[in-house]
Amino acid sequence: MQRVTKKLKTAYLKSKLSTVPAWALRCLEVVYANQTGDEKAFGCAKHNNNVGFTGTDAEFMTSLAQQYERRKCLSPKQMVFVLKRMPKYWKQVLTVTEDQKLVDCMYRDGILTKEDVDAYEQKLFVEAMG
């Protein structure tokens, strides 16, 4: 039996963000939404607030996010960059992801067994009661 830990969820998210375009694009949207208005306008990281794109990614990734917002698609070459860069933003994705949905995805992908999920749900129930 495998315990559902932050480390396991982190590894799962990073893997998905680096290999599944739909996950990476959703991450791009989430991180872009976390940018402040002036960061979006100028394509830079002006505030040290631990959300949005890093200083080195801000200009290029803001440009990609804006293109994706307008066109609802990116070129294959652009997707290579998105898949490469999105795993480092896993924390921002985790903060907006419903924990149960993430655990369900991990179960569907065979990362967790039914017993793992049941044990995790029982732990959450006990914590909520307690």
N, CA, C and O atoms as a GROMACS GRO file, in nm:
protein
  520
    1MET      N    1   0.084  -0.118   0.000
    1MET     CA    2   0.000   0.000   0.000
    1MET      C    3   0.089   0.125   0.000
    1MET      O    4   0.193   0.130   0.066
    2GLN      N    5   0.046   0.223  -0.074
    2GLN     CA    6   0.123   0.347  -0.089
    2GLN      C    7   0.048   0.462  -0.021
    2GLN      O    8  -0.072   0.481  -0.044
    3ARG      N    9   0.118   0.539   0.060
    3ARG     CA   10   0.055   0.655   0.123
    3ARG      C   11   0.050   0.770   0.023
    3ARG      O   12   0.142   0.790  -0.055
    4VAL      N   13  -0.061   0.844   0.027
    4VAL     CA   14  -0.074   0.962  -0.056
    4VAL      C   15  -0.006   1.077   0.016
    4VAL      O   16  -0.058   1.131   0.114
    5THR      N   17   0.111   1.114  -0.033
    5THR     CA   18   0.191   1.219   0.029
    5THR      C   19   0.206   1.338  -0.064
    5THR      O   20   0.178   1.328  -0.184
    6LYS      N   21   0.250   1.448  -0.010
    6LYS     CA   22   0.275   1.565  -0.093
    6LYS      C   23   0.385   1.533  -0.196
    6LYS      O   24   0.379   1.578  -0.310
    7LYS      N   25   0.483   1.456  -0.153
    7LYS     CA   26   0.592   1.418  -0.244
    7LYS      C   27   0.539   1.338  -0.363
    7LYS      O   28   0.580   1.360  -0.476
    8LEU      N   29   0.447   1.246  -0.336
    8LEU     CA   30   0.388   1.164  -0.443
    8LEU      C   31   0.304   1.251  -0.536
    8LEU      O   32   0.311   1.237  -0.658
    9LYS      N   33   0.223   1.340  -0.478
    9LYS     CA   34   0.140   1.429  -0.560
    9LYS      C   35   0.227   1.522  -0.644
    9LYS      O   36   0.196   1.550  -0.759
   10THR      N   37   0.337   1.570  -0.584
   10THR     CA   38   0.429   1.658  -0.656
   10THR      C   39   0.491   1.587  -0.776
   10THR      O   40   0.494   1.641  -0.886
   11ALA      N   41   0.538   1.466  -0.755
   11ALA     CA   42   0.600   1.389  -0.864
   11ALA      C   43   0.498   1.363  -0.975
   11ALA      O   44   0.530   1.372  -1.093
   12TYR      N   45   0.376   1.330  -0.936
   12TYR     CA   46   0.270   1.303  -1.033
   12TYR      C   47   0.240   1.430  -1.115
   12TYR      O   48   0.233   1.424  -1.238
   13LEU      N   49   0.222   1.542  -1.046
   13LEU     CA   50   0.194   1.667  -1.115
   13LEU      C   51   0.306   1.705  -1.211
   13LEU      O   52   0.280   1.741  -1.326
   14LYS      N   53   0.429   1.698  -1.165
   14LYS     CA   54   0.542   1.733  -1.252
   14LYS      C   55   0.546   1.644  -1.376
   14LYS      O   56   0.573   1.692  -1.486
   15SER      N   57   0.519   1.517  -1.357
   15SER     CA   58   0.518   1.424  -1.470
   15SER      C   59   0.409   1.462  -1.570
   15SER      O   60   0.433   1.467  -1.690
   16LYS      N   61   0.290   1.488  -1.520
   16LYS     CA   62   0.178   1.525  -1.608
   16LYS      C   63   0.205   1.657  -1.680
   16LYS      O   64   0.178   1.670  -1.799
   17LEU      N   65   0.259   1.754  -1.606
   17LEU     CA   66   0.284   1.885  -1.665
   17LEU      C   67   0.393   1.882  -1.771
   17LEU      O   68   0.399   1.971  -1.856
   18SER      N   69   0.478   1.782  -1.767
   18SER     CA   70   0.587   1.773  -1.866
   18SER      C   71   0.554   1.681  -1.982
   18SER      O   72   0.630   1.675  -2.079
   19THR      N   73   0.443   1.608  -1.974
   19THR     CA   74   0.413   1.510  -2.080
   19THR      C   75   0.274   1.521  -2.141
   19THR      O   76   0.253   1.472  -2.252
   20VAL      N   77   0.181   1.583  -2.073
   20VAL     CA   78   0.043   1.588  -2.124
   20VAL      C   79   0.008   1.733  -2.161
   20VAL      O   80  -0.006   1.818  -2.073
   21PRO      N   81  -0.006   1.760  -2.290
   21PRO     CA   82  -0.031   1.898  -2.334
   21PRO      C   83  -0.151   1.965  -2.265
   21PRO      O   84  -0.143   2.083  -2.230
   22ALA      N   85  -0.260   1.893  -2.245
   22ALA     CA   86  -0.377   1.955  -2.182
   22ALA      C   87  -0.346   2.001  -2.039
   22ALA      O   88  -0.391   2.107  -1.998
   23TRP      N   89  -0.270   1.922  -1.966
   23TRP     CA   90  -0.231   1.961  -1.830
   23TRP      C   91  -0.138   2.082  -1.835
   23TRP      O   92  -0.154   2.176  -1.757
   24ALA      N   93  -0.041   2.080  -1.926
   24ALA     CA   94   0.054   2.190  -1.936
   24ALA      C   95  -0.016   2.320  -1.976
   24ALA      O   96   0.018   2.427  -1.924
   25LEU      N   97  -0.111   2.312  -2.067
   25LEU     CA   98  -0.183   2.432  -2.110
   25LEU      C   99  -0.270   2.487  -1.998
   25LEU      O  100  -0.282   2.609  -1.982
   26ARG      N  101  -0.332   2.398  -1.922
   26ARG     CA  102  -0.412   2.445  -1.808
   26ARG      C  103  -0.320   2.512  -1.706
   26ARG      O  104  -0.358   2.613  -1.646
   27CYS      N  105  -0.202   2.458  -1.685
   27CYS     CA  106  -0.105   2.519  -1.595
   27CYS      C  107  -0.065   2.657  -1.647
   27CYS      O  108  -0.055   2.752  -1.570
   28LEU      N  109  -0.042   2.668  -1.776
   28LEU     CA  110  -0.008   2.796  -1.837
   28LEU      C  111  -0.117   2.899  -1.806
   28LEU      O  112  -0.087   3.013  -1.772
   29GLU      N  113  -0.242   2.858  -1.817
   29GLU     CA  114  -0.354   2.948  -1.787
   29GLU      C  115  -0.356   2.988  -1.639
   29GLU      O  116  -0.377   3.105  -1.606
   30VAL      N  117  -0.333   2.892  -1.552
   30VAL     CA  118  -0.334   2.919  -1.408
   30VAL      C  119  -0.224   3.016  -1.370
   30VAL      O  120  -0.247   3.114  -1.298
   31VAL      N  121  -0.104   2.989  -1.417
   31VAL     CA  122   0.010   3.075  -1.381
   31VAL      C  123  -0.008   3.214  -1.440
   31VAL      O  124   0.021   3.314  -1.374
   32TYR      N  125  -0.056   3.222  -1.563
   32TYR     CA  126  -0.081   3.352  -1.625
   32TYR      C  127  -0.187   3.429  -1.546
   32TYR      O  128  -0.174   3.550  -1.527
   33ALA      N  129  -0.290   3.361  -1.501
   33ALA     CA  130  -0.395   3.426  -1.420
   33ALA      C  131  -0.339   3.478  -1.289
   33ALA      O  132  -0.392   3.574  -1.233
   34ASN      N  133  -0.232   3.417  -1.240
   34ASN     CA  134  -0.168   3.461  -1.116
   34ASN      C  135  -0.080   3.584  -1.134
   34ASN      O  136  -0.043   3.650  -1.037
   35GLN      N  137  -0.046   3.615  -1.258
   35GLN     CA  138   0.033   3.735  -1.285
   35GLN      C  139  -0.051   3.858  -1.247
   35GLN      O  140  -0.173   3.857  -1.262
   36THR      N  141   0.013   3.961  -1.198
   36THR     CA  142  -0.058   4.086  -1.172
   36THR      C  143  -0.087   4.156  -1.305
   36THR      O  144  -0.029   4.121  -1.408
   37GLY      N  145  -0.175   4.252  -1.302
   37GLY     CA  146  -0.211   4.324  -1.424
   37GLY      C  147  -0.092   4.387  -1.494
   37GLY      O  148  -0.080   4.379  -1.616
   38ASP      N  149  -0.005   4.450  -1.417
   38ASP     CA  150   0.111   4.514  -1.479
   38ASP      C  151   0.211   4.412  -1.531
   38ASP      O  152   0.279   4.436  -1.631
   39GLU      N  153   0.221   4.297  -1.465
   39GLU     CA  154   0.309   4.191  -1.516
   39GLU      C  155   0.257   4.138  -1.648
   39GLU      O  156   0.335   4.110  -1.740
   40LYS      N  157   0.125   4.123  -1.659
   40LYS     CA  158   0.065   4.077  -1.786
   40LYS      C  159   0.088   4.181  -1.895
   40LYS      O  160   0.121   4.146  -2.009
   41ALA      N  161   0.069   4.307  -1.862
   41ALA     CA  162   0.082   4.414  -1.961
   41ALA      C  163   0.224   4.430  -2.012
   41ALA      O  164   0.246   4.454  -2.131
   42PHE      N  165   0.321   4.416  -1.921
   42PHE     CA  166   0.459   4.439  -1.960
   42PHE      C  167   0.539   4.311  -1.985
   42PHE      O  168   0.654   4.317  -2.029
   43GLY      N  169   0.478   4.196  -1.958
   43GLY     CA  170   0.547   4.069  -1.982
   43GLY      C  171   0.670   4.050  -1.898
   43GLY      O  172   0.772   4.001  -1.946
   44CYS      N  173   0.661   4.089  -1.772
   44CYS     CA  174   0.776   4.073  -1.683
   44CYS      C  175   0.726   4.039  -1.543
   44CYS      O  176   0.609   4.056  -1.511
   45ALA      N  177   0.817   3.991  -1.460
   45ALA     CA  178   0.785   3.962  -1.320
   45ALA      C  179   0.830   4.081  -1.238
   45ALA      O  180   0.949   4.097  -1.209
   46LYS      N  181   0.736   4.166  -1.198
   46LYS     CA  182   0.769   4.287  -1.124
   46LYS      C  183   0.760   4.269  -0.974
   46LYS      O  184   0.822   4.344  -0.898
   47HIS      N  185   0.683   4.170  -0.930
   47HIS     CA  186   0.657   4.153  -0.788
   47HIS      C  187   0.709   4.020  -0.739
   47HIS      O  188   0.691   3.917  -0.804
   48ASN      N  189   0.772   4.022  -0.625
   48ASN     CA  190   0.824   3.898  -0.565
   48ASN      C  191   0.714   3.841  -0.475
   48ASN      O  192   0.723   3.850  -0.352
   49ASN      N  193   0.610   3.781  -0.536
   49ASN     CA  194   0.494   3.734  -0.462
   49ASN      C  195   0.475   3.582  -0.471
   49ASN      O  196   0.372   3.530  -0.428
   50ASN      N  197   0.572   3.513  -0.527
   50ASN     CA  198   0.570   3.367  -0.538
   50ASN      C  199   0.456   3.311  -0.621
   50ASN      O  200   0.422   3.193  -0.609
   51VAL      N  201   0.398   3.394  -0.706
   51VAL     CA  202   0.298   3.346  -0.802
   51VAL      C  203   0.324   3.409  -0.937
   51VAL      O  204   0.396   3.509  -0.947
   52GLY      N  205   0.267   3.351  -1.039
   52GLY     CA  206   0.294   3.397  -1.174
   52GLY      C  207   0.426   3.338  -1.223
   52GLY      O  208   0.483   3.249  -1.160
   53PHE      N  209   0.472   3.388  -1.334
   53PHE     CA  210   0.595   3.337  -1.395
   53PHE      C  211   0.718   3.394  -1.325
   53PHE      O  212   0.714   3.502  -1.267
   54THR      N  213   0.827   3.318  -1.332
   54THR     CA  214   0.954   3.367  -1.279
   54THR      C  215   1.007   3.478  -1.370
   54THR      O  216   0.960   3.494  -1.483
   55GLY      N  217   1.104   3.551  -1.322
   55GLY     CA  218   1.162   3.660  -1.400
   55GLY      C  219   1.218   3.613  -1.533
   55GLY      O  220   1.204   3.682  -1.634
   56THR      N  221   1.281   3.496  -1.534
   56THR     CA  222   1.341   3.448  -1.659
   56THR      C  223   1.236   3.398  -1.758
   56THR      O  224   1.260   3.400  -1.879
   57ASP      N  225   1.122   3.352  -1.708
   57ASP     CA  226   1.016   3.299  -1.796
   57ASP      C  227   0.912   3.402  -1.834
   57ASP      O  228   0.839   3.384  -1.933
   58ALA      N  229   0.903   3.510  -1.758
   58ALA     CA  230   0.789   3.600  -1.768
   58ALA      C  231   0.758   3.651  -1.908
   58ALA      O  232   0.644   3.639  -1.954
   59GLU      N  233   0.854   3.706  -1.976
   59GLU     CA  234   0.826   3.766  -2.107
   59GLU      C  235   0.777   3.662  -2.208
   59GLU      O  236   0.673   3.680  -2.271
   60PHE      N  237   0.852   3.554  -2.222
   60PHE     CA  238   0.818   3.452  -2.321
   60PHE      C  239   0.690   3.377  -2.285
   60PHE      O  240   0.604   3.357  -2.371
   61MET      N  241   0.676   3.337  -2.160
   61MET     CA  242   0.559   3.259  -2.120
   61MET      C  243   0.433   3.345  -2.118
   61MET      O  244   0.324   3.295  -2.146
   62THR      N  245   0.446   3.473  -2.085
   62THR     CA  246   0.331   3.564  -2.093
   62THR      C  247   0.285   3.575  -2.237
   62THR      O  248   0.166   3.574  -2.265
   63SER      N  249   0.380   3.585  -2.329
   63SER     CA  250   0.348   3.591  -2.471
   63SER      C  251   0.273   3.464  -2.516
   63SER      O  252   0.174   3.472  -2.588
   64LEU      N  253   0.323   3.349  -2.473
   64LEU     CA  254   0.256   3.222  -2.509
   64LEU      C  255   0.117   3.214  -2.447
   64LEU      O  256   0.022   3.170  -2.512
   65ALA      N  257   0.105   3.256  -2.322
   65ALA     CA  258  -0.026   3.253  -2.255
   65ALA      C  259  -0.125   3.344  -2.326
   65ALA      O  260  -0.242   3.308  -2.342
   66GLN      N  261  -0.081   3.460  -2.368
   66GLN     CA  262  -0.169   3.552  -2.439
   66GLN      C  263  -0.209   3.496  -2.575
   66GLN      O  264  -0.324   3.508  -2.617
   67GLN      N  265  -0.113   3.433  -2.643
   67GLN     CA  266  -0.147   3.369  -2.771
   67GLN      C  267  -0.248   3.256  -2.751
   67GLN      O  268  -0.344   3.244  -2.827
   68TYR      N  269  -0.226   3.176  -2.649
   68TYR     CA  270  -0.317   3.065  -2.621
   68TYR      C  271  -0.456   3.118  -2.584
   68TYR      O  272  -0.557   3.061  -2.624
   69GLU      N  273  -0.460   3.225  -2.509
   69GLU     CA  274  -0.586   3.287  -2.470
   69GLU      C  275  -0.665   3.334  -2.593
   69GLU      O  276  -0.787   3.320  -2.599
   70ARG      N  277  -0.594   3.390  -2.690
   70ARG     CA  278  -0.658   3.441  -2.811
   70ARG      C  279  -0.696   3.329  -2.908
   70ARG      O  280  -0.808   3.327  -2.959
   71ARG      N  281  -0.603   3.237  -2.933
   71ARG     CA  282  -0.620   3.137  -3.040
   71ARG      C  283  -0.670   3.001  -2.993
   71ARG      O  284  -0.719   2.921  -3.073
   72LYS      N  285  -0.656   2.974  -2.864
   72LYS     CA  286  -0.690   2.843  -2.805
   72LYS      C  287  -0.605   2.730  -2.861
   72LYS      O  288  -0.645   2.613  -2.858
   73CYS      N  289  -0.487   2.765  -2.911
   73CYS     CA  290  -0.391   2.662  -2.952
   73CYS      C  291  -0.252   2.726  -2.961
   73CYS      O  292  -0.238   2.848  -2.972
   74LEU      N  293  -0.152   2.640  -2.956
   74LEU     CA  294  -0.013   2.682  -2.976
   74LEU      C  295   0.049   2.590  -3.079
   74LEU      O  296  -0.001   2.479  -3.102
   75SER      N  297   0.156   2.634  -3.140
   75SER     CA  298   0.224   2.550  -3.238
   75SER      C  299   0.297   2.436  -3.168
   75SER      O  300   0.321   2.443  -3.047
   76PRO      N  301   0.332   2.331  -3.242
   76PRO     CA  302   0.409   2.222  -3.181
   76PRO      C  303   0.541   2.270  -3.118
   76PRO      O  304   0.580   2.221  -3.011
   77LYS      N  305   0.608   2.364  -3.182
   77LYS     CA  306   0.734   2.416  -3.126
   77LYS      C  307   0.708   2.491  -2.996
   77LYS      O  308   0.786   2.479  -2.901
   78GLN      N  309   0.600   2.567  -2.991
   78GLN     CA  310   0.567   2.639  -2.868
   78GLN      C  311   0.533   2.541  -2.756
   78GLN      O  312   0.567   2.563  -2.640
   79MET      N  313   0.465   2.433  -2.794
   79MET     CA  314   0.426   2.332  -2.694
   79MET      C  315   0.549   2.266  -2.631
   79MET      O  316   0.546   2.228  -2.514
   80VAL      N  317   0.656   2.252  -2.708
   80VAL     CA  318   0.779   2.195  -2.652
   80VAL      C  319   0.825   2.281  -2.534
   80VAL      O  320   0.863   2.228  -2.430
   81PHE      N  321   0.822   2.413  -2.551
   81PHE     CA  322   0.863   2.503  -2.443
   81PHE      C  323   0.767   2.497  -2.325
   81PHE      O  324   0.809   2.498  -2.210
   82VAL      N  325   0.638   2.491  -2.354
   82VAL     CA  326   0.538   2.485  -2.246
   82VAL      C  327   0.558   2.358  -2.164
   82VAL      O  328   0.560   2.363  -2.042
   83LEU      N  329   0.573   2.244  -2.233
   83LEU     CA  330   0.593   2.118  -2.162
   83LEU      C  331   0.723   2.117  -2.081
   83LEU      O  332   0.731   2.054  -1.975
   84LYS      N  333   0.823   2.186  -2.131
   84LYS     CA  334   0.952   2.191  -2.061
   84LYS      C  335   0.945   2.281  -1.937
   84LYS      O  336   1.006   2.250  -1.835
   85ARG      N  337   0.872   2.391  -1.947
   85ARG     CA  338   0.876   2.490  -1.839
   85ARG      C  339   0.766   2.475  -1.733
   85ARG      O  340   0.784   2.520  -1.620
   86MET      N  341   0.656   2.414  -1.765
   86MET     CA  342   0.543   2.411  -1.671
   86MET      C  343   0.566   2.329  -1.544
   86MET      O  344   0.509   2.364  -1.440
   87PRO      N  345   0.645   2.222  -1.546
   87PRO     CA  346   0.662   2.146  -1.421
   87PRO      C  347   0.710   2.228  -1.302
   87PRO      O  348   0.676   2.198  -1.188
   88LYS      N  349   0.788   2.332  -1.326
   88LYS     CA  350   0.838   2.410  -1.213
   88LYS      C  351   0.728   2.493  -1.146
   88LYS      O  352   0.750   2.549  -1.038
   89TYR      N  353   0.611   2.500  -1.208
   89TYR     CA  354   0.500   2.576  -1.151
   89TYR      C  355   0.398   2.486  -1.082
   89TYR      O  356   0.283   2.526  -1.062
   90TRP      N  357   0.439   2.365  -1.047
   90TRP     CA  358   0.348   2.268  -0.988
   90TRP      C  359   0.281   2.320  -0.861
   90TRP      O  360   0.165   2.286  -0.835
   91LYS      N  361   0.350   2.400  -0.782
   91LYS     CA  362   0.290   2.450  -0.656
   91LYS      C  363   0.168   2.537  -0.683
   91LYS      O  364   0.069   2.529  -0.611
   92GLN      N  365   0.176   2.619  -0.787
   92GLN     CA  366   0.062   2.704  -0.819
   92GLN      C  367  -0.057   2.621  -0.868
   92GLN      O  368  -0.172   2.655  -0.842
   93VAL      N  369  -0.028   2.514  -0.936
   93VAL     CA  370  -0.135   2.424  -0.982
   93VAL      C  371  -0.196   2.352  -0.863
   93VAL      O  372  -0.318   2.339  -0.852
   94LEU      N  373  -0.111   2.306  -0.774
   94LEU     CA  374  -0.159   2.232  -0.657
   94LEU      C  375  -0.252   2.318  -0.572
   94LEU      O  376  -0.348   2.266  -0.514
   95THR      N  377  -0.225   2.446  -0.562
   95THR     CA  378  -0.308   2.533  -0.478
   95THR      C  379  -0.450   2.552  -0.534
   95THR      O  380  -0.541   2.585  -0.459
   96VAL      N  381  -0.468   2.533  -0.663
   96VAL     CA  382  -0.602   2.550  -0.722
   96VAL      C  383  -0.668   2.417  -0.760
   96VAL      O  384  -0.777   2.415  -0.816
   97THR      N  385  -0.601   2.308  -0.729
   97THR     CA  386  -0.653   2.175  -0.764
   97THR      C  387  -0.726   2.114  -0.645
   97THR      O  388  -0.674   2.114  -0.533
   98GLU      N  389  -0.845   2.063  -0.670
   98GLU     CA  390  -0.915   1.991  -0.564
   98GLU      C  391  -0.839   1.863  -0.537
   98GLU      O  392  -0.813   1.784  -0.628
   99ASP      N  393  -0.804   1.843  -0.412
   99ASP     CA  394  -0.722   1.730  -0.372
   99ASP      C  395  -0.785   1.597  -0.416
   99ASP      O  396  -0.715   1.509  -0.465
  100GLN      N  397  -0.915   1.583  -0.397
  100GLN     CA  398  -0.981   1.457  -0.431
  100GLN      C  399  -0.973   1.428  -0.581
  100GLN      O  400  -0.957   1.314  -0.622
  101LYS      N  401  -0.984   1.532  -0.662
  101LYS     CA  402  -0.974   1.512  -0.807
  101LYS      C  403  -0.834   1.466  -0.847
  101LYS      O  404  -0.819   1.382  -0.936
  102LEU      N  405  -0.734   1.521  -0.782
  102LEU     CA  406  -0.597   1.480  -0.810
  102LEU      C  407  -0.576   1.334  -0.770
  102LEU      O  408  -0.517   1.257  -0.845
  103VAL      N  409  -0.626   1.297  -0.654
  103VAL     CA  410  -0.614   1.158  -0.608
  103VAL      C  411  -0.690   1.065  -0.703
  103VAL      O  412  -0.642   0.955  -0.733
  104ASP      N  413  -0.806   1.107  -0.751
  104ASP     CA  414  -0.882   1.027  -0.847
  104ASP      C  415  -0.803   1.006  -0.977
  104ASP      O  416  -0.802   0.897  -1.033
  105CYS      N  417  -0.737   1.111  -1.024
  105CYS     CA  418  -0.654   1.100  -1.145
  105CYS      C  419  -0.538   1.002  -1.122
  105CYS      O  420  -0.505   0.922  -1.208
  106MET      N  421  -0.479   1.011  -1.005
  106MET     CA  422  -0.368   0.921  -0.972
  106MET      C  423  -0.416   0.776  -0.968
  106MET      O  424  -0.344   0.685  -1.008
  107TYR      N  425  -0.537   0.756  -0.922
  107TYR     CA  426  -0.596   0.621  -0.920
  107TYR      C  427  -0.622   0.572  -1.062
  107TYR      O  428  -0.587   0.460  -1.098
  108ARG      N  429  -0.684   0.658  -1.144
  108ARG     CA  430  -0.713   0.620  -1.283
  108ARG      C  431  -0.586   0.589  -1.362
  108ARG      O  432  -0.587   0.504  -1.452
  109ASP      N  433  -0.478   0.658  -1.329
  109ASP     CA  434  -0.351   0.635  -1.400
  109ASP      C  435  -0.270   0.519  -1.341
  109ASP      O  436  -0.161   0.489  -1.389
  110GLY      N  437  -0.324   0.454  -1.239
  110GLY     CA  438  -0.258   0.338  -1.183
  110GLY      C  439  -0.147   0.370  -1.083
  110GLY      O  440  -0.072   0.281  -1.043
  111ILE      N  441  -0.137   0.495  -1.043
  111ILE     CA  442  -0.037   0.535  -0.944
  111ILE      C  443  -0.080   0.486  -0.805
  111ILE      O  444   0.002   0.444  -0.723
  112LEU      N  445  -0.210   0.493  -0.781
  112LEU     CA  446  -0.267   0.450  -0.654
  112LEU      C  447  -0.362   0.332  -0.675
  112LEU      O  448  -0.422   0.318  -0.781
  113THR      N  449  -0.374   0.249  -0.574
  113THR     CA  450  -0.471   0.140  -0.576
  113THR      C  451  -0.598   0.187  -0.506
  113THR      O  452  -0.601   0.292  -0.443
  114LYS      N  453  -0.702   0.108  -0.519
  114LYS     CA  454  -0.828   0.137  -0.450
  114LYS      C  455  -0.804   0.144  -0.299
  114LYS      O  456  -0.862   0.228  -0.230
  115GLU      N  457  -0.721   0.056  -0.249
  115GLU     CA  458  -0.690   0.054  -0.106
  115GLU      C  459  -0.618   0.183  -0.064
  115GLU      O  460  -0.645   0.236   0.044
  116ASP      N  461  -0.528   0.232  -0.149
  116ASP     CA  462  -0.458   0.358  -0.121
  116ASP      C  463  -0.559   0.473  -0.108
  116ASP      O  464  -0.552   0.554  -0.016
  117VAL      N  465  -0.651   0.479  -0.204
  117VAL     CA  466  -0.751   0.586  -0.205
  117VAL      C  467  -0.842   0.574  -0.083
  117VAL      O  468  -0.872   0.675  -0.018
  118ASP      N  469  -0.885   0.453  -0.052
  118ASP     CA  470  -0.972   0.433   0.066
  118ASP      C  471  -0.901   0.476   0.194
  118ASP      O  472  -0.961   0.542   0.279
  119ALA      N  473  -0.775   0.439   0.208
  119ALA     CA  474  -0.699   0.477   0.327
  119ALA      C  475  -0.684   0.628   0.336
  119ALA      O  476  -0.693   0.686   0.444
  120TYR      N  477  -0.660   0.691   0.223
  120TYR     CA  478  -0.645   0.837   0.218
  120TYR      C  479  -0.776   0.905   0.257
  120TYR      O  480  -0.777   1.000   0.336
  121GLU      N  481  -0.888   0.857   0.202
  121GLU     CA  482  -1.018   0.915   0.233
  121GLU      C  483  -1.053   0.896   0.380
  121GLU      O  484  -1.111   0.984   0.443
  122GLN      N  485  -1.017   0.781   0.435
  122GLN     CA  486  -1.042   0.755   0.576
  122GLN      C  487  -0.960   0.852   0.663
  122GLN      O  488  -1.009   0.904   0.763
  123LYS      N  489  -0.836   0.874   0.623
  123LYS     CA  490  -0.749   0.968   0.697
  123LYS      C  491  -0.809   1.108   0.695
  123LYS      O  492  -0.812   1.176   0.797
  124LEU      N  493  -0.857   1.152   0.579
  124LEU     CA  494  -0.918   1.284   0.568
  124LEU      C  495  -1.042   1.295   0.654
  124LEU      O  496  -1.067   1.398   0.717
  125PHE      N  497  -1.122   1.187   0.657
  125PHE     CA  498  -1.244   1.185   0.736
  125PHE      C  499  -1.210   1.198   0.886
  125PHE      O  500  -1.272   1.277   0.957
  126VAL      N  501  -1.112   1.122   0.930
  126VAL     CA  502  -1.072   1.126   1.070
  126VAL      C  503  -1.019   1.265   1.106
  126VAL      O  504  -1.050   1.317   1.214
  127GLU      N  505  -0.941   1.325   1.017
  127GLU     CA  506  -0.889   1.460   1.042
  127GLU      C  507  -1.002   1.562   1.050
  127GLU      O  508  -0.998   1.653   1.132
  128ALA      N  509  -1.102   1.547   0.964
  128ALA     CA  510  -1.215   1.640   0.962
  128ALA      C  511  -1.300   1.628   1.088
  128ALA      O  512  -1.360   1.726   1.133
  129MET      N  513  -1.305   1.510   1.143
  129MET     CA  514  -1.386   1.486   1.263
  129MET      C  515  -1.315   1.530   1.390
  129MET      O  516  -1.378   1.550   1.494
  130GLY      N  517  -1.186   1.545   1.381
  130GLY     CA  518  -1.111   1.559   1.494
  130GLY      C  519  -1.052   1.658   1.567
  130GLY      O  520  -0.989   1.631   1.670
   0.00000   0.00000   0.00000
